[in-house]
Amino acid sequence: MVNTTVELRTLSAQRLRQRFEFYTRPKMFSICPLHPSPPKPSLPPSLSLNPQSFNLFSNPSLIRTRSLRPKSLKIQSLDAAQLYDYESKVAAQFHDAHMLKIAIIGFGNYGQFLAKTLVAQGHTVLAHSRSDYSKTAQDLGVSFFSDPHDLCEQHPQVILLCTSILSTEPVLKSLPLQRLRRNTLVVDVLSVKEFSKALLLKLLPGYFDVLCTHPMFGPQSAKHGWNGLFFVYEKVRIGSEESRISRCDKLLNIFEKEGCRMVEMSCAEHDKYAAGSQFMTHTVGRVLGMLKLESTPINTKGYETLFDLVENTAGDSFDLYYGLFMYNKNALETLERLDLAFEALKKQLFGHLHDVVRRQLFGNAEKAITLQADYAKQAQNGAALVSSSKALRSPKIVRSDDQKAQISDDNSWLKIAIVGFGNFGQFLAKTFVRQGHTVLAFSRTDYSDVAQKLGVSYFSDADDLCEEHPEVILLCTSILSTEKVLRSLPLQRLKRNTLFVDVLSVKEFPRNLFLQTLPLDFDILCTHPMFGPESGKNGWNGLSFVYDKVRVGSDESRVSRCDQFLDIFAREGCRMVEMSCAEHDRHAAGSQFITHTMGRILEKLGLESTPINTKGYETLLNLVENTAGDSFDLYYGLFMYNINAMEQLKRLDMAFESLKKQIFGRLHGVLRKQLFENSDKSQVMQEQALLPKPSQNESAVTPSLESLNIQKN
């Protein structure tokens, strides 16, 4: 009994202490300065933390405390959730103040492309289109309306017209503008601006704001983001109220936040720069698209540029292209200039071909006349001619002191003789010298000063060069002059195992030439660095280098020498591709010919950069830049030694003619509709006048004029 009483007392004391701590513990910690936390209560002096003090029977004061009526609780602080609710309300107000309700009219490819970013930024997006895109809209988080009345009754702050150039006017006329708020902002994104500006000012009431814009990119060119891409705009008509100015700035800020290069420019100025360049870009892109170009394992940078151009324009509809034609006042002139440039290039090619054939036909007769004249002079001048001949053969060798010291038998480096020290030969020599190889050079033109600056030993006489016994003879001549230069070299002065290398853009031709001309003792390596001074100006890393070991001796030293030469390009990061000459020509010769043809046509047009170049137009300029530095001999060689060149020219010509036919056929259809639509209407009016007027009783059963016209048709 005693033990039970003690346990009861102890339990009662614990409960009392717990209850006291519950009532005296602060219920909430307030972080708001308006509601400071209550002071922390302290235990009454009569209560101690000693367990013995909680014995009810030994401490009567506890019994009195327990029997007293507890004081009523006072609210010391508000619920903390209300504080955070307030902050969320402020955040929501801030969000609403910076977000827009935007209605996209025309929810096709481009409308959906813009909607993704608008939704991602938190804007409310509505959409309407003639086609049913409700499922796509739902996936994107967009509210789709099949009826424009329903959409306009939602009172969007911005109407964003994403229609084609040709359909903009009928779509705008079909909108129930009366259901919109009177200060609505109407925005277009067309590629031509003077047309859209005039149309919006003509059809919209004066109390609507008008903003003409051109995002100079699309789903393809901006698939990796909008950063650095041009966004051109003109604030055509914006109300003076702060809310309307702020709304316009919010819309522009959407594109600025994505990193666009914002350019404020008048519609007239935009069209002067952009309409023509876009039409040219799309024209070339569509012509190339008709050729069905195919990628190869060894695409050049220029050929990749053609693919980029086709890719950038292929996703756009013909309506967009036709709109650029219709609403660009210089379109016909541009087409004509393009046609003339193509004809001029063909004339230049065939004229050059005529000269080659003429030289072949009459060359022997001219040589005979020259020999007779030389013989007559020799008979008259005698020894004078001999002495002058010796003078011509005197060597002209220019070597720097450092270069002389480098000429040694060191097996780690090669002694390379470049035959043909023009633009491409100098381009390669820079890398050879930098890597520590000994470089010699010979050319018909005197490049001694250039060679000295590059650290190259220059020889004006081929005999002197060959007597230096270079390990590698590197032919950097044009395709047309290769055979002549090779046959002029004093091969007997070279070591019998010398390695001959070419760098021509066609491979079967030099392979056959080497095999026919060079003694069997010589090694043969056919190569094609698929880059040049322009495309390789920032380094060779990742660029293709194609080679075919046509004939390399089995001796370890000859195998090693060939590998050492190839290692020059591998060390620079080239993508080394071993491929037969026949396979190379199948892949590369045709693609290079098309690339150079388009580059030279565009070069004749004198294209100029603009302040707002599109990605596609930049591609055209890059194509011209990549091909303009190459000589016409290179291009003509690609024509002469590409068995499909004539066929490719014909296909290119047919593709261009097909595109023009498509454009003018569409134009003819539009003109025909305009010409005969009025006559059809007048004929219907005449038929209507001849019909008897129905009485009130007959009107219910008499067919309407429209139904009669349908039955007639």
C-alpha positions in Angstrom: 0.0 0.0 0.0 2.8 2.4 0.8 4.6 1.6 -2.4 1.5 2.3 -4.4 1.0 5.7 -2.7 4.6 6.7 -3.4 4.3 5.7 -7.1 1.1 7.7 -7.3 2.7 10.8 -5.8 5.7 10.6 -8.2 3.4 10.2 -11.2 1.3 13.2 -10.1 4.4 15.3 -9.7 5.6 14.4 -13.2 2.2 15.3 -14.7 2.1 18.6 -12.9 5.6 19.5 -14.1 4.6 18.6 -17.7 1.4 20.7 -17.5 3.3 23.7 -16.1 5.9 23.5 -18.9 3.1 23.2 -21.5 1.3 26.4 -20.3 4.5 28.4 -19.9 6.3 27.3 -23.1 6.1 30.0 -25.9 3.7 28.8 -28.5 5.4 30.5 -31.5 8.7 32.1 -32.5 7.9 35.2 -34.4 10.3 36.7 -36.9 8.2 39.7 -37.5 9.3 42.9 -35.6 5.6 43.9 -35.1 5.0 40.8 -33.0 8.0 40.2 -30.7 8.3 36.9 -29.0 7.0 36.9 -25.4 9.6 36.7 -22.6 10.6 33.3 -21.6 8.8 32.5 -18.3 10.7 31.3 -15.3 9.6 28.8 -12.7 8.1 30.1 -9.5 10.5 30.1 -6.6 8.3 27.5 -4.9 9.0 25.1 -7.7 12.5 23.6 -8.0 13.8 21.0 -10.4 14.5 18.7 -7.4 12.2 15.7 -7.8 11.5 15.7 -4.1 9.8 19.1 -4.5 7.1 17.5 -6.6 5.9 15.4 -3.7 2.3 16.5 -3.2 2.2 15.4 0.4 5.5 17.0 1.4 4.9 20.3 -0.4 1.4 21.7 0.2 2.1 24.7 -1.9 1.8 22.5 -5.0 -1.7 21.5 -4.0 -2.7 25.2 -3.7 -1.1 26.0 -7.1 -3.0 23.1 -8.6 -6.3 24.1 -7.0 -6.0 27.7 -8.3 -8.0 28.6 -11.4 -5.5 29.0 -14.3 -5.1 32.4 -15.9 -6.6 32.9 -19.4 -4.2 32.7 -22.3 -3.3 35.9 -24.3 -2.4 35.9 -27.9 1.3 37.0 -28.0 1.9 36.5 -31.8 0.1 35.8 -35.0 0.2 32.4 -36.8 3.5 32.4 -38.8 1.7 30.9 -41.8 0.0 34.3 -42.3 3.3 36.0 -42.6 4.3 33.6 -45.4 0.9 33.9 -47.0 1.5 37.6 -47.2 4.8 37.1 -49.0 3.3 34.7 -51.4 0.6 37.2 -52.2 3.2 39.9 -52.9 5.1 37.4 -55.1 2.0 36.6 -57.0 1.3 40.3 -57.5 4.8 40.8 -58.8 4.4 37.8 -61.1 1.1 39.1 -62.5 2.7 42.5 -63.0 5.5 41.1 -65.1 3.7 38.4 -67.0 1.5 38.8 -70.1 -1.5 37.1 -71.5 -0.5 36.5 -75.1 -2.8 35.2 -77.8 -1.0 33.5 -80.7 -2.9 33.7 -84.0 -1.6 31.0 -86.3 -0.4 28.1 -84.2 1.7 26.3 -86.9 5.3 25.4 -86.7 6.6 28.9 -85.9 3.8 29.7 -83.5 4.5 26.6 -81.5 8.2 27.4 -81.6 7.6 30.8 -79.9 5.0 29.4 -77.5 7.5 27.0 -75.9 9.6 30.0 -74.7 6.7 32.1 -73.7 5.3 29.3 -71.5 8.7 28.6 -70.1 9.0 32.2 -69.0 5.7 32.0 -67.2 3.4 33.9 -69.5 -0.2 32.9 -70.1 -0.5 31.7 -73.7 -3.7 31.3 -75.7 -3.8 30.1 -79.3 -6.1 30.0 -82.3 -5.5 28.5 -85.7 -7.6 27.2 -88.7 -6.2 23.7 -88.1 -6.9 21.9 -84.9 -3.8 22.0 -82.7 -5.6 21.4 -79.4 -3.5 18.3 -78.5 -0.2 20.1 -79.3 -1.4 23.1 -77.3 -2.3 21.0 -74.3 1.2 19.3 -74.4 2.8 22.8 -74.4 0.6 24.2 -71.7 -1.3 26.5 -74.0 -5.1 27.1 -74.1 -6.3 26.5 -77.6 -9.5 28.1 -79.0 -11.0 26.9 -82.2 -13.3 30.0 -82.3 -11.6 33.4 -82.5 -14.6 35.0 -80.7 -13.9 32.8 -77.6 -10.3 33.7 -77.7 -10.9 37.5 -78.1 -13.4 37.4 -75.2 -10.5 36.3 -72.9 -9.1 39.8 -73.4 -5.5 39.0 -74.1 -3.1 41.8 -73.6 -1.1 40.9 -76.8 -2.2 39.5 -80.1 0.8 37.8 -81.8 0.3 37.2 -85.5 2.3 34.1 -86.5 0.6 33.6 -89.9 2.3 33.4 -93.3 2.9 36.6 -95.3 0.2 35.6 -97.8 -2.5 34.8 -95.3 -1.9 37.7 -92.9 -4.4 40.0 -94.4 -7.4 37.6 -94.6 -6.7 36.3 -91.1 -6.5 39.8 -89.6 -9.7 40.8 -91.3 -11.4 37.7 -89.9 -10.6 38.5 -86.3 -13.5 39.9 -84.2 -11.6 43.0 -83.1 -14.7 44.4 -81.4 -14.4 41.7 -78.7 -10.9 42.8 -77.7 -10.0 45.5 -75.3 -9.5 48.8 -77.1 -5.8 49.2 -76.1 -4.7 45.7 -77.1 -1.2 45.4 -78.5 -1.0 43.7 -81.9 2.4 42.3 -82.9 3.6 40.6 -86.1 6.7 38.5 -86.8 6.7 38.6 -90.6 10.0 38.5 -92.6 9.0 41.6 -94.6 8.1 44.7 -92.5 6.8 47.5 -94.7 4.0 45.3 -95.9 2.9 44.3 -92.4 3.2 47.9 -91.0 1.0 49.3 -93.7 -1.5 46.5 -93.3 -1.8 46.8 -89.5 -2.2 50.6 -89.7 -4.8 50.2 -92.4 -7.0 47.5 -90.8 -6.6 48.1 -87.0 -8.5 50.8 -85.1 -6.5 53.8 -84.0 -6.7 52.9 -80.3 -4.8 49.6 -80.8 -1.1 49.5 -80.2 1.1 48.3 -83.1 4.6 46.7 -82.8 6.3 45.3 -85.9 9.0 42.7 -85.2 11.2 40.2 -87.0 12.9 37.4 -84.9 15.6 36.7 -87.5 15.7 33.0 -86.6 13.4 30.0 -86.7 13.1 26.5 -85.3 16.1 25.2 -87.2 18.5 28.1 -86.9 17.7 28.6 -83.2 17.4 24.9 -82.1 20.3 25.5 -79.7 18.9 28.7 -78.2 18.3 32.4 -79.2 21.5 33.8 -77.7 23.3 36.2 -80.1 20.5 36.0 -82.7 19.0 39.2 -84.1 15.6 40.5 -83.1 14.5 43.6 -85.1 11.6 45.7 -84.0 9.8 49.0 -84.6 7.4 50.6 -82.2 5.0 51.7 -84.8 2.2 53.0 -82.5 2.4 52.7 -78.7 0.0 54.7 -76.5 1.5 57.2 -74.1 0.1 55.7 -70.9 2.7 54.1 -68.7 0.8 50.7 -68.7 0.9 50.5 -72.5 4.6 51.5 -72.7 5.4 48.9 -69.9 3.4 46.2 -71.7 5.4 46.7 -75.0 8.7 46.6 -73.0 7.6 43.4 -71.3 7.1 41.7 -74.6 10.5 42.8 -75.9 12.0 41.7 -72.7 10.9 38.1 -73.5 13.5 38.0 -76.3 16.1 40.0 -74.5 16.1 37.6 -71.6 16.9 34.8 -74.1 20.0 36.6 -75.2 18.7 38.0 -78.5 20.6 41.0 -80.0 17.9 43.6 -79.9 17.9 46.0 -82.9 15.4 48.9 -83.1 15.1 49.7 -86.8 12.5 51.2 -89.1 10.5 48.8 -91.2 11.8 50.5 -94.4 15.4 50.1 -93.2 14.8 46.5 -92.3 13.5 45.6 -95.7 16.4 47.4 -97.4 18.8 45.1 -95.5 17.0 41.9 -94.9 14.3 41.2 -97.5 16.8 40.9 -100.4 19.4 38.8 -98.4 16.6 36.5 -97.2 15.3 36.0 -100.7 18.8 35.2 -102.0 19.4 32.8 -99.1 16.1 30.9 -99.6 16.6 30.8 -103.4 20.0 29.2 -103.2 18.8 26.9 -100.4 15.9 25.7 -102.4 18.0 25.2 -105.6 20.5 23.1 -103.6 17.6 21.2 -101.9 16.4 20.1 -105.4 19.8 18.6 -106.1 19.3 16.1 -103.2 22.9 16.6 -102.0 24.2 13.6 -100.0 26.8 13.7 -97.2 30.1 11.9 -97.7 32.6 10.5 -95.2 35.0 13.3 -96.1 32.9 16.5 -96.4 34.9 19.7 -96.8 34.0 22.8 -94.7 32.5 24.4 -97.8 30.3 21.3 -98.6 29.1 21.3 -94.9 28.2 24.9 -95.5 25.9 23.9 -98.3 24.2 21.3 -96.0 23.7 24.0 -93.3 22.1 26.2 -95.9 19.7 23.5 -97.1 18.9 22.6 -93.5 18.2 26.2 -92.5 15.8 26.8 -95.4 14.2 23.3 -95.9 11.9 23.6 -92.9 10.3 26.8 -94.2 7.1 26.6 -96.3 6.9 27.6 -99.9 4.4 30.3 -98.8 7.2 32.0 -96.9 9.5 31.9 -99.9 6.8 33.1 -102.2 5.9 35.9 -99.8 9.6 37.0 -99.8 9.3 37.1 -103.6 6.0 38.9 -103.8 6.8 41.6 -101.2 10.4 42.2 -102.1 10.4 44.8 -104.9 13.9 43.7 -105.9 13.1 40.0 -106.2 12.9 39.8 -110.0 16.1 41.7 -110.3 17.8 39.4 -107.8 16.6 36.3 -109.8 17.9 37.9 -113.0 21.3 38.7 -111.5 21.6 35.1 -110.2 20.7 33.8 -113.6 23.2 36.1 -115.3 25.9 35.1 -112.8 25.3 31.4 -113.5 25.5 32.0 -117.3 28.7 34.1 -116.9 30.3 31.2 -114.9 29.4 28.7 -117.5 30.7 30.9 -120.3 34.0 31.3 -118.4 34.2 27.5 -118.0 33.5 26.7 -121.6 35.7 29.5 -122.8 38.6 28.1 -120.9 37.8 24.7 -122.3 37.9 26.1 -125.8 41.4 27.6 -125.2 42.6 24.2 -123.9 41.3 22.4 -127.0 42.7 25.1 -129.3 46.1 24.7 -127.7 46.0 20.9 -128.2 44.9 21.3 -131.8 47.4 24.0 -132.8 50.1 23.6 -130.2 52.4 21.5 -132.4 52.3 24.0 -135.3 53.1 26.8 -133.0 56.0 24.8 -131.4 57.4 24.2 -134.9 57.4 27.9 -135.7 59.0 28.7 -132.4 61.8 26.1 -133.0 62.5 27.5 -136.4 62.8 31.0 -135.0 65.1 29.8 -132.2 67.3 28.0 -134.7 67.7 31.1 -136.9 68.6 33.2 -133.9 71.2 30.6 -132.7 72.8 30.6 -136.1 73.1 34.4 -136.0 74.2 34.9 -132.4 76.3 31.7 -132.0 78.2 31.7 -128.6 76.1 34.6 -127.2 73.1 32.3 -127.0 75.2 29.7 -125.2 76.5 32.1 -122.6 73.0 33.5 -121.9 71.8 29.9 -121.5 74.4 29.3 -118.8 73.4 32.5 -117.1 69.8 31.3 -116.9 71.0 28.1 -115.2 72.9 29.8 -112.4 71.4 28.9 -109.1 69.5 31.5 -107.0 69.5 30.0 -103.4 68.3 32.0 -100.5 68.9 30.5 -97.1 68.9 31.9 -93.6 71.8 31.1 -91.3 69.4 29.2 -89.0 68.1 27.2 -91.9 71.6 26.2 -93.0 72.3 24.9 -89.6 69.2 22.8 -89.6 70.2 20.9 -92.8 71.6 17.7 -91.4 71.2 14.0 -91.4 69.0 14.1 -88.3 66.6 11.2 -88.7 63.9 12.7 -86.5 62.9 15.3 -89.1 62.3 15.3 -92.9 63.8 17.3 -95.6 60.8 18.3 -97.7 60.9 20.1 -101.1 57.8 22.0 -102.0 57.4 22.3 -105.8 54.9 25.1 -106.5 55.4 27.7 -103.7 52.1 29.7 -104.3 49.4 30.3 -101.8 48.8 26.7 -100.7 52.5 25.8 -100.7 53.3 28.6 -98.4 50.3 27.7 -96.2 51.7 24.1 -95.7 55.3 25.4 -95.3 54.5 27.4 -92.2 53.4 24.3 -90.3 56.3 22.2 -91.6 58.8 24.8 -90.4 57.1 25.2 -87.1 57.3 21.4 -86.5 61.1 21.5 -87.2 61.3 20.0 -90.6 63.8 21.3 -93.2 61.8 22.9 -96.0 63.1 23.7 -99.5 61.0 25.4 -102.3 60.9 25.9 -106.0 58.4 27.7 -108.2 58.2 29.4 -111.6 57.5 32.7 -109.8 60.2 34.3 -107.6 59.1 33.8 -104.0 62.5 34.2 -102.5 61.5 37.0 -100.1 58.5 35.1 -98.8 60.6 32.0 -98.4 63.2 33.8 -96.4 60.5 35.2 -94.0 59.1 31.7 -93.5 62.5 30.1 -92.9 62.4 28.2 -96.2 65.4 27.6 -98.6 64.3 28.9 -102.0 65.7 27.6 -105.3 65.1 29.2 -108.6 66.5 26.2 -110.5 64.9 22.8 -110.2 68.3 21.0 -110.8 69.7 22.8 -107.7 66.8 21.8 -105.6 67.0 18.1 -106.7 70.7 18.0 -106.0 69.9 18.8 -102.3 68.4 15.2 -102.2 65.2 16.0 -100.4 63.5 13.0 -98.9 60.0 14.1 -100.0 59.0 16.0 -103.1 55.6 17.7 -102.4 53.8 18.9 -105.5 51.6 21.9 -104.7 50.8 22.8 -108.2 47.4 23.4 -109.8 45.6 20.4 -111.4 46.2 21.8 -114.8 49.9 22.4 -114.5 50.8 19.2 -112.5 51.7 17.1 -115.5 53.8 19.8 -117.1 55.7 20.5 -113.9 56.3 16.8 -113.1 57.8 16.1 -116.5 60.1 19.2 -116.2 61.7 18.0 -113.0 65.3 16.5 -113.3 64.3 13.2 -111.7 67.8 11.7 -112.4 69.3 14.1 -109.8 67.1 12.8 -107.0 67.8 9.8 -104.8 66.2 6.7 -106.3 63.9 6.0 -103.4 62.5 9.6 -103.1 58.9 9.9 -101.9 56.6 11.8 -104.2 53.4 13.3 -102.7 50.6 15.4 -104.2 47.9 17.5 -102.6 45.4 17.8 -105.5 41.7 17.9 -105.0 41.2 15.1 -107.5 43.1 11.8 -106.9 42.8 9.3 -109.7 44.4 11.8 -112.1 47.6 12.3 -110.1 47.8 8.6 -109.2 47.8 7.6 -112.8 50.2 10.4 -113.8 52.7 9.4 -111.1 52.5 5.7 -112.0 53.1 6.5 -115.7 55.8 9.1 -115.2 57.9 8.2 -112.2 60.5 5.4 -112.2 59.6 2.3 -110.1 62.2 3.2 -107.5 60.2 6.2 -106.4 57.6 5.9 -103.6 54.1 7.4 -104.3 51.7 8.9 -101.7 48.5 10.5 -103.0 47.0 12.9 -100.4 44.2 15.5 -100.1 44.2 17.9 -97.2 40.5 18.8 -97.4 41.1 22.4 -96.2 43.0 25.4 -97.3 44.3 28.8 -96.1 40.8 30.1 -95.4 39.1 27.0 -93.9 42.2 26.0 -92.0 43.2 29.5 -90.8 42.2 28.7 -87.2 44.0 25.4 -87.1 43.7 21.9 -88.7 42.1 20.2 -85.7 39.2 18.0 -86.8 39.7 18.6 -90.5 39.9 15.7 -92.9 43.2 14.5 -94.4 42.7 11.8 -97.0 45.6 9.6 -98.3 46.3 6.6 -100.3 49.7 4.8 -100.1 49.9 4.0 -103.8 53.4 2.7 -103.8 55.7 2.6 -100.7 58.7 0.4 -100.5 58.9 -2.4 -98.0 62.1 -1.2 -96.4 61.6 0.0 -92.8 63.2 3.3 -93.6 60.8 4.0 -96.5 57.7 2.9 -94.5 58.9 5.1 -91.6 59.4 8.1 -93.8 55.9 7.8 -95.2 54.5 7.6 -91.7 56.6 10.6 -90.6 55.1 12.7 -93.3 51.5 11.6 -92.4 52.3 12.3 -88.8 52.8 16.0 -89.6 49.1 16.3 -90.2 48.1 13.9 -87.4 50.0 16.0 -84.9 47.9 19.0 -86.0 44.7 17.2 -85.1 43.6 16.3 -88.6 41.1 13.5 -89.0 43.2 11.0 -90.9 41.3 9.0 -93.5 43.0 6.2 -95.5 40.9 5.8 -98.7 41.6 4.7 -102.3 41.9 7.4 -104.9 38.8 6.1 -106.8 36.7 6.2 -103.6 37.9 9.7 -102.8 36.9 11.0 -106.2 33.5 9.3 -106.0 32.8 11.2 -102.7 34.7 14.4 -103.0 35.2 15.5 -106.6 31.5 16.1 -107.2 30.8 17.7 -103.9 33.7 20.1 -104.3 32.6 21.1 -107.8 29.1 22.0 -106.6 30.6 23.9 -103.6 32.9 26.0 -105.8 30.2 26.5 -108.4 27.8 28.0 -105.9 30.6 30.0 -104.2 31.7 31.5 -107.5 28.1 32.4 -108.6 27.5 34.2 -105.3 30.9 35.9 -105.6 29.8 37.4 -109.0 26.8 38.8 -107.3 29.0 40.9 -104.9 27.0 39.9 -101.8 27.6 42.3 -98.9 27.2 41.9 -95.1 24.3 43.7 -93.4 23.9 44.9 -89.8 21.2 42.1 -89.3 22.5 39.1 -91.1 20.5 35.9 -90.7 22.3 32.6 -90.0 21.4 31.5 -93.5 22.9 34.7 -95.1 26.0 34.3 -92.9 26.3 30.8 -94.5 26.3 32.3 -98.0 29.0 34.8 -97.1 31.1 32.1 -95.5 30.7 30.0 -98.6 32.0 32.9 -100.8 34.9 33.5 -98.4 35.9 29.8 -98.4 36.0 29.6 -102.2 37.0 33.1 -103.3 40.6 32.5 -102.2 41.1 29.6 -104.6 42.3 30.2 -108.1 40.2 29.7 -111.2 42.6 27.0 -112.3 41.6 24.9 -109.3 37.9 25.3 -110.1 38.6 24.5 -113.8 40.6 21.5 -112.8 37.6 20.2 -110.7 35.5 20.7 -113.9 38.0 19.0 -116.2 38.8 16.0 -114.1 35.3 15.3 -112.7 33.5 13.0 -115.1 30.2 14.1 -113.7 30.8 17.9 -114.0 28.7 18.5 -117.0 25.9 16.5 -115.6 26.1 18.5 -112.3 26.0 21.8 -114.1 23.0 20.6 -116.0 21.2 19.5 -112.8 22.0 22.8 -111.2 20.7 24.7 -114.2 17.5 22.6 -114.2 16.9 23.1 -110.5 17.2 26.8 -110.9 14.8 26.8 -113.9 12.4 24.6 -111.9 12.4 27.0 -109.0 11.7 29.9 -111.3 8.9 28.0 -113.0 7.4 27.2 -109.6 7.5 30.9 -108.6 6.1 32.3 -111.9 3.5 29.5 -112.0 2.2 30.6 -108.6 2.3 34.2 -109.6 0.3 33.4 -112.7 -2.3 31.7 -110.6 -2.6 34.8 -108.4 -2.9 37.1 -111.3 -5.4 34.9 -113.1 -7.5 34.8 -109.9 -7.4 38.6 -109.7 -8.2 39.0 -113.5 -11.1 36.6 -113.7 -12.6 36.9 -110.2 -14.2 40.3 -111.1 -15.6 38.9 -114.4 -17.0 35.9 -112.6 -18.7 38.2 -110.0 -20.2 40.3 -112.8 -21.5 37.2 -114.6 -23.2 36.1 -111.4 -24.7 39.6 -110.9 -26.1 39.4 -114.5 -27.6 36.0 -113.9 -29.1 37.2 -110.6 -30.8 40.1 -112.5 -32.3 37.7 -115.0 -33.9 35.5 -112.3 -37.6 36.2 -111.5 -38.1 37.9 -108.2 -39.8 35.3 -105.8 -43.0 36.1 -104.0 -43.1 35.8 -100.2 -44.8 32.4 -100.5 -42.2 31.2 -103.0 -39.2 32.5 -101.1 -39.2 29.6 -98.7 -38.8 27.1 -101.5 -36.8 29.1 -104.1 -33.2 28.2 -104.1 -30.7 30.9 -103.3 -28.3 32.4 -105.9 -25.4 30.7 -104.1 -27.1 27.3 -104.4 -27.8 27.9 -108.0 -24.2 28.8 -108.6 -23.1 25.6 -106.9 -25.5 23.5 -108.9 -24.2 25.2 -112.1 -20.6 24.4 -111.2 
